[in-house]
Amino acid sequence: METKLEDIRPELDNYLGAKGGLVDAMTNAFRSGAPAMAVWRSVAPAFSRDQVKQYLAAIALHDSARKALKETGLGAAADVSVTGIDAPREARLVIAADPDETPDYQALAGKIRAALRDFHITLDLPQSEHEEITDALIDELLLDGEPVRLVKQQPRT
């Protein structure tokens, strides 16, 4: 039987819809308290352990960052998102405040950084072309409207 190219699109749409539904179900189960390993075992035929582990870690980071921003009154100042189940599977933050309507806009990056610090979260750059990544560089890009990556702070040893 010969497959025509126009037969592919509906199948692709069905696959992507089902994949999205599965990812949503995974996210909801995890947020409802299901252990990450139990979630992975239930979706093992569809996703690798590392995919699920990294994605759920990004979800946890996303949720913690949203809570940190909300508790400090910065919930409307920044948007937090997750890139999805496909690589790079990371949580990101972008400033949502309007520079022209936000008093002391230049201090916003520092306020966000301080709010996240209490939740042991810091800012980093997604796949970067920069040789030396500094807080000043990250803050500059953040204030320019660029997304930055959220990462768990490493404990001091």
C-alpha positions in Angstrom: 0.0 0.0 0.0 1.4 3.3 -1.0 1.3 6.2 1.5 0.6 9.6 0.3 2.3 12.7 1.8 -1.1 14.2 2.7 -1.8 11.2 4.9 1.1 12.1 7.1 -0.2 15.4 8.5 -3.3 14.0 10.3 -1.2 11.3 11.9 1.4 13.8 13.0 -1.3 16.0 14.5 -2.7 13.0 16.3 0.7 12.1 17.6 1.6 15.6 18.8 -1.8 16.0 20.5 -1.4 12.7 22.3 2.2 13.5 23.3 1.1 16.9 24.7 -1.7 15.2 26.6 0.7 12.7 28.1 3.1 15.4 29.1 0.2 17.3 30.7 -0.9 14.2 32.6 2.7 13.6 33.8 3.0 17.2 35.0 -0.4 17.1 36.8 0.5 13.8 38.5 3.9 15.1 39.7 2.3 18.4 41.0 -0.3 16.3 42.8 2.5 14.5 44.7 3.3 11.5 42.6 7.0 10.6 43.0 9.1 11.3 39.9 10.2 7.6 39.6 6.5 6.5 39.7 5.7 9.0 36.9 8.7 7.8 34.9 7.7 4.1 35.3 4.2 4.9 34.0 5.5 6.6 30.9 8.6 4.5 30.3 7.5 3.3 26.9 7.3 6.9 25.7 10.1 8.7 27.4 13.5 7.8 28.8 14.2 8.1 32.5 16.6 11.0 31.9 14.0 12.9 29.9 11.4 12.5 32.6 13.9 13.3 35.4 15.1 16.5 33.7 11.6 17.6 32.7 10.2 17.1 36.2 13.2 18.8 37.8 12.4 21.8 35.5 8.7 21.7 36.6 9.8 21.7 40.3 12.2 24.6 39.6 9.4 26.5 37.8 6.9 26.0 40.6 9.5 27.1 43.2 10.4 30.2 41.3 6.7 31.2 40.8 6.2 30.8 44.5 9.3 32.9 45.3 8.2 35.7 43.0 4.6 35.7 44.2 5.6 35.7 47.9 7.8 38.8 47.3 5.2 40.7 45.3 7.1 40.2 42.0 4.7 37.7 40.5 3.6 40.2 37.7 7.2 41.4 37.1 8.4 38.2 35.5 7.2 35.2 33.6 8.5 31.7 34.4 8.2 28.9 31.8 9.4 25.4 31.1 10.9 24.6 27.6 9.1 21.3 27.5 9.8 17.5 27.5 12.2 17.9 24.5 15.7 19.2 25.0 16.8 21.5 26.6 14.2 20.7 29.4 14.9 23.8 31.5 13.0 26.4 33.5 13.4 30.0 32.3 12.5 33.4 33.5 11.9 36.6 31.5 11.0 40.0 32.8 7.4 40.9 32.0 7.4 44.4 33.5 7.3 47.4 31.2 10.5 49.5 31.7 8.5 52.7 31.1 5.9 51.8 33.7 8.1 50.3 36.4 9.8 52.6 38.9 13.4 51.6 39.5 13.4 49.1 36.6 17.2 48.8 36.7 16.9 47.3 40.3 14.4 44.7 39.2 17.0 42.1 38.3 18.5 42.3 41.7 15.1 42.1 43.4 14.3 39.0 41.4 17.7 37.4 42.2 17.1 38.1 45.9 13.6 36.6 45.9 14.9 33.4 44.2 17.9 33.2 46.5 15.6 32.4 49.4 14.4 29.4 47.5 18.0 28.3 46.6 17.5 29.3 42.9 19.9 31.3 40.8 20.0 32.7 37.3 22.2 31.4 34.4 22.2 31.7 30.7 20.8 29.2 28.3 23.3 27.8 25.8 25.7 30.7 25.8 28.1 32.2 23.4 29.7 34.2 26.2 33.0 33.2 27.5 32.6 34.5 31.0 29.1 34.4 32.5 28.7 37.0 35.3 25.8 38.2 37.4 26.1 41.6 35.7 25.9 40.0 32.2 22.9 37.9 33.2 21.2 41.0 34.7 21.9 43.0 31.6 20.4 40.4 29.3 17.4 39.9 31.7 16.7 43.7 31.7 17.0 43.7 27.9 14.1 41.2 27.8 16.1 38.0 27.1 15.1 34.8 28.9 17.5 33.4 31.4 17.8 29.9 32.8 16.8 29.0 36.4 19.1 26.6 38.2 19.3 25.2 41.6 22.0 26.7 43.7 24.8 24.3 44.6 25.3 24.0 48.4 28.7 25.1 49.7 31.0 22.4 50.8 
